[in-house]
Amino acid sequence: MDVLIIEDNIVYSKTIKNRLENQLVFVRCDVVRSFEELKKAYKNKKYDLFICDLFLPDAKGEQIDFLIKNSEKVILMTGYEEFELADELKNSILDYIIKDDISTIDYLVNFIRRLHKNPHVNILVVDDSKPVREYEKNILSKMFFNVFSAKNGKEALKIFESNDIDLVITDLVMEEMDGLSLIKKIRHSKKMTELPVIAISSSEEKKIFLKSLKLGANDYLKKPFEKEELVLRVNNLLDLYENYKKIQEKLIIDPLTEVYNRFYLENVLEKVFNNYEKKSIAMLDIDYFKNLNDTYGHQFGDEVLKYFAKTIKNNVRKSDIVVRYGGEEFLIFMPNTTKKEAFIVLLKIVKDLQPYKDIKFTFSAGIADEGETLAEMIKKADSRLYEAKESGRNKIVI
């Protein structure tokens, strides 16, 4: 992202440039100190974002008008705490920051980080008022979000079901399925921890907002609302959800091999297991792994585990789930697969498994597609793995 900073204060402009480039690897900054310099830079290079002071030595707002007329993305800076922006200007810029202390630069860094992520975020706006829909869509599109819109809950559900939506903003009072009914329907497939929903209404009744929260809305806004309030609530909710997802990933991913761990197996896989009538489970175990550790050291052993997990992942389908069951033992859950079909997948892994740093190693495996529960199927696959090891290792038993 190429950013032009328009600021006559040398120290402040250097501080912003250094913070942005040091904390955001995707940002490259240039600095100009006047309106004239801005116009020259504008002719020579295309910028994705402009961070512009309100007052320059040769301009008192004309530089902002110049950028807005050219449909540029502008973040306004000002040293005046108490100032009023005209509605037209407020709706044309992305945001503004007060140049008071270092915390505002922290806000700027986070805001630009959010802008960089937004092209991958899909937002669904639902409102029976076309002007309100267009107002919200215009604000969010300028923030680089992908925005879908619907005039009622019924239309919104069709969009929701056929697209990967990351956030829903819905009016509560609409004909042909109101917002409350829409929230109910959404929560049948997406829990509050999986998809944020913002409820909006012009109603004076607080009860409708409370009801929306009880049905699964995460936040609400009362009409009419400021552009700034919508942006802040959307950004904060998305940041919160992204952080939650990162924590969830840490809980369910084995840090060494980067496949799922026992926590995932015990808390998630059983639900996935029950979604399929036909499925298979393979249990794989590296042969003589203790000897590898004892001979070449634990660090080498860890490298072998990572290499083995990567080889497994490279040879299974996207729908297959790989779990580090414990130590050097791995589980593969294969939906819509018989054990004979699973056997073919494991043969691919055998063929692809090359010596690691010139040290050859093998694995044994057991496969099962029998069992009413996850535990039963694992037990059968594990007993076949034991049989493979007892009968000489480097075997697959089905």
C-alpha positions in Angstrom: 0.0 0.0 0.0 1.5 3.3 -1.1 0.7 6.1 1.3 1.3 9.9 0.9 1.6 11.9 4.2 0.9 15.6 3.7 2.2 17.3 6.8 4.4 20.4 7.4 5.6 19.4 10.9 8.8 17.5 10.2 8.9 15.7 13.5 5.3 14.6 13.4 5.5 13.4 9.7 8.6 11.4 10.4 7.0 9.8 13.4 4.0 8.7 11.4 6.1 7.5 8.5 8.4 5.4 10.8 5.5 3.9 12.8 3.5 2.9 9.7 6.5 1.4 7.9 7.9 -0.3 11.0 4.6 -1.8 12.1 2.9 -2.5 8.8 5.0 -4.5 6.3 2.7 -3.7 3.4 3.0 0.1 3.7 5.4 2.4 1.9 5.3 6.1 2.8 6.3 9.3 1.0 6.1 12.7 2.7 5.3 16.2 1.3 5.0 19.4 3.3 2.8 21.7 1.2 -0.1 21.8 -1.3 2.3 22.5 -4.1 4.4 19.5 -3.3 1.2 17.4 -3.1 0.2 18.4 -6.6 3.7 17.5 -8.0 3.7 14.1 -6.1 0.2 13.4 -7.4 1.3 13.8 -11.0 4.3 11.5 -10.6 2.8 8.5 -8.6 -0.4 6.7 -7.9 -1.1 6.4 -4.1 -3.6 4.2 -2.4 -4.1 6.4 0.6 -3.5 10.0 1.7 -3.0 11.2 5.2 -3.5 14.9 5.1 -3.2 17.8 7.5 -6.1 20.2 7.5 -3.9 23.3 7.5 -0.8 23.6 5.4 1.5 26.7 4.9 -0.1 27.3 1.5 -3.6 25.9 2.0 -6.4 25.8 4.5 -8.5 22.9 3.3 -8.1 23.3 -0.5 -5.8 20.3 -0.6 -8.6 18.1 0.9 -11.1 19.4 -1.7 -8.5 18.6 -4.4 -8.1 15.0 -3.2 -11.8 14.4 -2.7 -12.7 15.7 -6.2 -10.3 13.1 -7.5 -12.1 10.4 -5.5 -9.1 9.6 -3.4 -9.0 7.9 0.0 -8.2 10.5 2.6 -7.6 10.4 6.4 -7.7 13.9 7.8 -5.3 15.1 10.5 -5.9 18.2 12.6 -4.3 19.7 15.8 -7.6 21.3 16.8 -9.6 19.2 19.4 -12.7 21.3 19.0 -13.6 21.6 15.3 -16.6 20.9 13.2 -16.5 19.2 9.9 -19.2 19.9 7.3 -21.3 16.8 6.6 -20.2 16.7 3.0 -16.5 16.6 4.0 -17.2 14.2 6.9 -18.9 11.8 4.5 -16.1 12.1 1.9 -13.1 11.3 4.0 -12.4 7.9 5.5 -11.7 9.2 9.0 -9.9 11.9 11.0 -7.4 11.9 13.8 -6.5 14.6 16.4 -2.8 15.3 16.6 -2.5 15.3 20.3 -0.5 12.3 21.6 1.1 9.0 20.5 -2.2 7.1 21.1 -3.8 8.7 18.0 -0.9 7.3 15.9 -1.6 3.9 17.4 -5.3 4.3 16.2 -4.0 5.4 12.8 -1.8 2.2 12.5 -4.7 0.0 13.5 -7.1 1.8 11.1 -4.8 1.3 8.1 -4.2 -2.4 9.1 -8.0 -2.8 9.0 -8.2 -1.1 5.6 -5.6 -3.6 4.2 -7.7 -6.6 5.4 -11.1 -5.2 4.3 -11.0 -6.3 0.6 -11.3 -9.9 1.9 -14.3 -9.1 4.1 -17.9 -9.5 2.9 -20.6 -7.4 4.7 -24.4 -7.8 4.2 -26.5 -4.7 4.6 -30.2 -5.2 5.1 -32.7 -2.3 5.2 -36.1 -1.6 3.5 -35.1 2.0 3.0 -33.1 2.4 -0.2 -31.5 5.7 0.9 -30.3 4.1 4.2 -29.0 1.0 2.3 -27.1 3.2 -0.1 -25.7 5.4 2.7 -24.4 2.4 4.6 -23.1 0.8 1.4 -21.3 4.0 0.4 -19.5 4.3 3.8 -18.4 0.6 3.9 -17.4 0.5 0.2 -15.0 3.4 0.8 -13.4 1.4 3.5 -12.6 -1.3 0.9 -15.3 -3.8 2.2 -17.2 -6.0 -0.3 -20.8 -5.0 0.4 -24.0 -7.0 -0.5 -27.4 -5.3 0.1 -31.0 -6.6 0.5 -34.3 -4.8 1.1 -35.7 -7.4 3.5 -34.9 -10.5 5.5 -36.1 -12.9 2.8 -33.8 -11.4 0.2 -31.0 -11.2 2.7 -31.3 -15.0 3.5 -30.8 -15.9 -0.2 -27.6 -13.8 -0.3 -26.4 -15.2 3.0 -26.9 -18.8 1.9 -25.0 -18.3 -1.4 -22.1 -16.1 -0.2 -19.5 -16.3 2.5 -20.7 -13.4 4.7 -18.4 -12.1 7.5 -20.7 -9.5 9.1 -24.4 -8.6 8.9 -25.9 -5.2 9.5 -29.8 -5.4 9.6 -32.7 -3.1 10.2 -35.1 -4.6 12.7 -38.5 -3.3 11.3 -39.1 -4.5 7.7 -41.8 -6.2 5.7 -41.3 -9.7 4.2 -39.3 -11.0 7.2 -38.1 -8.5 9.7 -34.7 -8.2 11.3 -35.5 -10.2 14.4 -36.7 -13.1 12.2 -33.6 -12.8 10.1 -31.3 -12.9 13.1 -33.1 -16.1 14.3 -32.6 -17.8 10.9 -28.9 -16.7 10.8 -28.3 -18.1 14.3 -29.6 -21.6 13.2 -26.4 -21.9 11.1 -23.9 -19.4 12.6 -23.4 -19.0 16.3 -22.6 -15.6 17.9 -19.0 -16.7 18.1 -18.9 -17.4 14.3 -20.6 -14.3 12.8 -21.1 -10.8 14.1 -24.5 -9.1 13.6 -25.3 -5.4 14.2 -29.0 -4.5 14.6 -30.3 -1.1 13.5 -33.6 0.6 14.1 -35.2 4.1 14.4 -37.5 2.7 17.1 -37.6 4.6 20.4 -38.5 1.3 22.1 -35.4 0.0 23.9 -37.2 -3.4 24.1 -36.7 -4.2 20.4 -32.9 -3.7 20.8 -32.8 -5.9 23.9 -34.8 -8.5 22.1 -32.4 -8.4 19.1 -29.5 -9.0 21.6 -31.3 -11.9 23.2 -31.8 -13.5 19.7 -28.2 -13.2 18.8 -27.2 -9.7 17.7 -23.8 -8.6 18.9 -24.4 -4.9 18.9 -26.9 -2.3 17.9 -27.2 1.2 16.4 -30.0 3.7 16.7 -31.0 5.6 13.6 -30.0 8.2 12.7 -26.3 7.4 13.4 -23.0 9.1 12.6 -20.8 7.6 9.9 -18.0 7.5 12.4 -20.1 5.4 14.8 -20.9 2.8 12.1 -17.2 2.6 11.1 -16.0 2.2 14.7 -18.5 -0.5 15.6 -17.8 -2.5 12.4 -14.0 -2.2 12.8 -14.1 -3.1 16.5 -16.4 -6.1 15.9 -14.3 -7.5 13.1 -11.1 -7.0 15.1 -12.6 -8.8 18.0 -13.7 -11.7 15.9 -10.4 -12.0 14.2 -8.6 -12.1 17.5 -11.1 -14.7 18.8 -10.4 -16.9 15.7 -6.7 -16.7 16.3 -7.2 -17.8 19.9 -9.4 -20.7 18.7 -6.8 -21.8 16.2 -4.2 -21.9 18.9 -6.4 -24.1 21.0 -7.1 -26.6 18.2 -3.8 -26.6 16.2 -0.7 -28.5 17.3 2.1 -25.9 17.2 4.8 -28.3 16.1 3.2 -30.1 13.2 0.4 -27.5 12.3 -2.3 -30.2 12.1 -5.3 -30.5 14.5 -4.6 -31.6 18.1 -6.4 -33.7 20.7 -8.5 -30.7 21.9 -10.0 -30.6 18.4 -10.5 -34.3 18.3 -12.3 -34.4 21.6 -14.4 -31.2 21.2 -15.1 -30.8 17.4 -14.4 -33.9 15.4 -17.3 -35.9 16.9 -19.8 -33.4 15.6 -18.1 -33.6 12.1 -18.1 -37.4 12.3 -21.9 -37.5 12.8 -22.5 -35.5 9.7 -21.5 -38.3 7.4 -23.0 -41.8 6.9 -19.9 -43.1 5.1 -16.5 -42.4 6.5 -13.1 -43.9 7.4 -10.4 -43.3 10.0 -6.7 -44.2 9.5 -4.3 -44.3 12.4 -0.6 -43.8 11.4 2.4 -44.3 13.6 6.1 -43.7 12.8 8.1 -46.9 13.1 11.0 -47.0 15.7 10.5 -43.3 16.4 12.2 -43.6 19.8 15.4 -44.9 18.1 15.4 -41.8 15.9 15.1 -39.6 18.9 17.8 -41.5 20.8 20.2 -41.6 17.9 19.8 -38.2 16.3 18.4 -36.1 19.1 14.9 -34.7 19.9 15.3 -31.7 17.6 15.8 -34.1 14.7 12.8 -36.1 15.9 10.7 -32.9 15.9 11.8 -32.2 12.3 10.8 -35.7 11.3 7.3 -35.2 12.9 6.9 -31.9 11.0 8.0 -33.5 7.7 5.7 -36.5 8.2 2.7 -34.3 9.0 3.4 -32.2 5.9 3.7 -35.4 3.7 0.3 -36.6 5.0 -1.3 -33.2 4.3 0.1 -33.1 0.8 -1.6 -36.4 -0.1 -5.0 -36.1 1.5 -8.0 -34.2 0.1 -9.2 -30.8 1.4 -12.2 -32.5 3.1 -9.9 -34.9 5.0 -8.9 -34.0 8.6 -5.5 -34.7 10.0 -5.0 -34.8 13.8 -1.8 -35.4 15.8 -3.2 -38.1 18.1 -0.3 -38.2 20.4 3.5 -38.4 20.2 4.4 -39.8 16.7 0.8 -41.1 16.1 -1.5 -39.3 13.6 -5.2 -39.8 12.8 -6.8 -39.1 9.4 -10.6 -38.7 9.2 -11.9 -39.2 5.7 -15.5 -38.4 5.0 -17.4 -40.2 2.2 -14.7 -42.8 2.0 -14.6 -46.6 2.4 -11.5 -48.2 4.0 -10.5 -49.6 0.6 -10.5 -46.0 -0.8 -8.6 -44.8 2.3 -6.0 -47.6 1.7 -5.2 -46.0 -1.7 -4.7 -42.6 0.0 -2.2 -44.2 2.4 -0.4 -45.9 -0.4 0.2 -42.4 -1.9 1.7 -41.3 1.4 4.0 -44.3 1.4 5.1 -43.5 -2.1 5.7 -39.8 -1.3 7.6 -40.4 2.0 11.2 -39.8 1.1 14.2 -40.1 3.6 14.5 -37.0 5.7 18.1 -35.7 5.6 19.2 -39.0 4.1 17.6 -40.9 7.1 15.0 -43.4 5.9 12.0 -44.1 8.1 8.6 -45.8 7.7 5.2 -45.9 9.3 2.6 -48.5 10.2 -1.2 -47.9 9.8 -4.6 -49.3 10.6 -7.8 -48.3 8.8 -11.4 -48.7 9.8 -14.8 -47.7 8.3 -16.8 -49.7 10.9 -18.2 -48.2 14.1 -21.3 -46.3 15.2 -19.3 -43.7 17.1 -16.0 -41.8 16.6 -14.6 -43.7 19.6 -15.6 -47.1 18.2 -14.0 -46.4 14.8 -10.8 -45.0 16.4 -10.6 -48.2 18.5 -10.9 -50.4 15.5 -8.4 -48.5 13.5 -6.0 -48.4 16.5 -6.2 -52.2 17.0 -5.3 -52.7 13.3 -2.4 -50.3 13.7 -1.3 -52.5 16.7 -1.6 -55.5 14.4 0.5 -53.9 11.7 3.3 -53.1 14.3 3.1 -56.6 15.8 3.4 -58.3 12.4 6.6 -56.5 11.5 5.9 -52.8 11.0 5.9 -50.8 7.7 2.5 -52.2 7.0 -1.1 -51.0 6.5 -3.9 -53.2 7.9 -7.5 -52.8 6.9 
